Amino acid sequence: MSVKKEHFTYLDNNATTQVDPAVVAEMLPFLTEFYGNPSSAYKFGSQVMKAVEKSRERVAGLLGCEPQEVIFTSCGTESNNAAITSALSMDPDRQHIITTSVEHSAIMKHGETLAKRGVEVTWLGVNDRGLVDLHALEKAIRPDTAMVSVMWANNETGVLSPIHEIAEICRKKGTLFHTDAVQAVGKIPMKLSEDKINFLSVSGHKLHCPKGVGVIYVNRRTKFVPYLMGGGQEHGKRAGTENVASIVALGKACELAGEFMEHEGLEVRALRDEFEDGVLTRIPDTQVNGDPVRRLPNTTSIAFEGMDSEAVLMLLDKHGICCSAGSACTTGSVHASHVLKAMGFSTERARSSLRFSFSRFNTKLDVEHALDVLPKVVSKLREMAAA
């Protein structure tokens, strides 16, 4: 089936990203020529395994950890589930987990399901900047706490949690710590060898890699109970024949992310700031949601007072502009953003907010197009509402 490609101004890079052409070039031979099973003993298979291990080293290079601490999975959701399930499998007397009220649905839904099965879940609130209270977190940890899970960067607001401080608190309290770093990896520097993080989740399609591949980082000193049982793949830590082409792609994507890290922090941030400043200047009654400083360089969440975000999205879509009203994993939901409501904002403000997220493939032309169209769309909708 052929799909006609139209021109879009794509400002929804927290939902997914354009696959880098260099990543496509790297993975293609493993879809056509090097198709052997990496677990096979003969050379045709072993050469494929070498490519898998090279990718493991590339991922480790970006994360600042050892290659043996990198386990390939299918996605961030699997990695999140695997970390929590492993922690709860360690000790039947430690069936309490702590997380926050602004997590991705991969954590939220899992926590809700576990609670129905008898696991006690403590949901920590956040302030109006989207940050958790460290004192409240430390106080919530009990002798029967199996794990604390706090996302590194929020997918809707881009707000960065104080991960290093949280990891140290968990270490002192003797409980495991997991962070969903799906939005953070490739956007901010990491050196896990210097942190007290036990588990960390990665998703390839958030850093210019195809969908369907991820990573769970497991600190080499942390015991891990496999989530998937079967063959001995991933050194016995994740069963299932390796998705070699996508693993190779992720390795290349991580290598490129490291090379573009400074660009992400300077050029992408500059595009985000130019767009954000333009919106706040040109459109009355607009506000940025979340901490304006402690956040990802590519993300802005903006509230447009009196607007229905879905109506704005529909009109922007007609002009070829892609953004979102929240997480792509909850698109179609009739509920206001749980993240913004957890930050203390009204349902009206939550429903009037849009997320714009940039990448290295965006240009000043994208910003100019969006700033030309968005004020007109908001003005038109406000006039219609007032009529």
Salt bridges, closest charged atoms under 4 A:
ASP12 OD1 - ARG355 NH2 2.99
ASP20 OD2 - ARG360 NH2 2.82
GLU26 OE2 - ARG58 NH1 2.96
GLU53 OE1 - ARG56 NE 2.89
GLU53 OE2 - HIS235 NE2 3.94
GLU66 OE2 - ARG220 NE 3.01
GLU78 OE1 - ARG238 NH2 2.79
GLU120 OE1 - ARG142 NH2 2.88
ASP144 OD1 - ARG142 NE 2.89
GLU168 OE2 - ARG171 NH2 2.54
GLU194 OE2 - LYS191 NZ 3.68
ASP195 OD1 - HIS164 ND1 2.71
GLU234 OE1 - ARG56 NH1 2.68
GLU255 OE1 - ARG58 NH2 3.41
GLU255 OE1 - LYS252 NZ 2.98
ASP273 OD1 - ARG272 NE 2.69
GLU274 OE1 - LYS364 NZ 2.86
GLU276 OE1 - ARG295 NH1 2.77
ASP291 OD2 - ARG129 NH1 2.87
ASP372 OD1 - LYS376 NZ 3.23
